[in-house]
Amino acid sequence: MPGAFKHTILVRVCIEEQEGFGTMTIIKGRARVDRRTKNLVKRLDPQDIAVIAHDGIDKLAAEALVTTRVRIVINCLKSVSKDYPNSGPGILLDSGVLIIDNVGLDVLELIQEGDEIDIVGSRVYKDGEIVAQGAILDHEIISEQEELARARMDEVLAGFVDNTLTYARQEISLISGSLQYPEISTVFNNRHTLIVVRGNNYREDLRTIQSYIREVKPVLIGVDGGADVLREFGLRPDIIIGDMDSVSDEALKEAREIIVHAYKDGRAPGLDRIRELGLDAKTFPAPGTSEDIAMLLAYENGADLIVAVGTHSNMLDFLEKGRKGMASTFLVRLKVGSLLVDAKGVSQLYNAPVQSRHIAKIFLAALLPVAAVVGLTPATREIVYLMYIQLRVLLGI
């Protein structure tokens, strides 16, 4: 459509809004489109408009979007979960991100990657024609929808437990000893193992246990994108395990070993990517999540202790991931529980403000060696004595 016609349509829209509902601002931008938010954030620039299909935006996804400094999110689905009070939409609003909610999945076909689009109120235009319309979220709307979710938490919990127990019967092979473990060169025996998953507070928790990592030097396992988290802290993964959908090429090239999580029938779609990079990898056919089989791998190979950062361990974690149960995690934690230390939230436990009395003690402790030097060195004693005399003269005492 010619540019002049496009301009005319948008001006007419603004006049209608001005007459009926008040002046509306036209927002122009380039669309970035992806069904998977974790893939989209890798391509977003601050002036882009994010088009996603994320049912119930979780905390991790919201924080990733905020990090890109994007200012507009168009969600094809409902940003507020009907099953639990998810914090993602509130995080976006608090960071100044406009959310146009529940515009419908058709927009994924109508808007392509890189298209220039215009937003007028809650309506989305491309080439002067309306292609989507949703609801603009605010804190009041989010609060109302969260209350509805809280009201049905008992129902959700009951269904979650039923699903967990049902699938636990199907996935009993995880702990029955019938899995075929890959042969690896990494030595676990008599060593600690640190498993890093890109979950809630993963960065803060990993920062808190830095001294432990330096002193103990555990085996480092990155579960998919968890490998990139290790690299952020200057650590090289000993093993990367997962379906390879969210880990960077750089992390894969640095890893000492790569294990692709495969389906029970042996199919491993992630293996194609590894081969394209010219790298070697082993496969691990198993049900459950990649973080579950990472724990089993460490356990079966004789690890003394398993420390987990960012892992998913409760109903809310799994609801955020869109799962209706946690059968594999339930079974695996039953098996490895005696060796497992979950570091999730440790940063919040130790995130206490430094108090003035602590600073005073540190200052006094630092003065002790200075006082000792002054007392033992004649020349230093004379200088301090002269300063004392000069101070008395200045003060007239």
Secondary structure, 3 states (H helix, E strand, C coil): CCHHHHHHHHHHHHHHHHHHCCCCCEEEEEEEECCCHHHHCCCCCCCCEEEECCCCCCHHHHHHHHHCCCCEEEECCCCCCCCCCCCHHHHHHHCCCEEEECCCCCHHHHCCCCCEEEEECCEEEECCEEEEECEECCHHHHHHHHHHHHHCHHHHHHHHHHHHHHHHHHCCHHHHCCCCCCCCCCCCCCCEEEEECCCCCHHHHHHHCHHHHHHHCCEEEEECCHHHHHHHCCCCCCEEEECCCCCCHHHHHHCCEEEEEECCCCCCCHHHHHHHCCCCCEEEECCCCHHHHHHHHHHHCCCCEEEEECCCCCHHHHHHCCCCCCHHHHHHHHHHCCCEEECCCHHHHCCCCCCHHHHHHHHHHHHHHHHHHHHHCHHHHHHHHHHHHHHHHHHCC
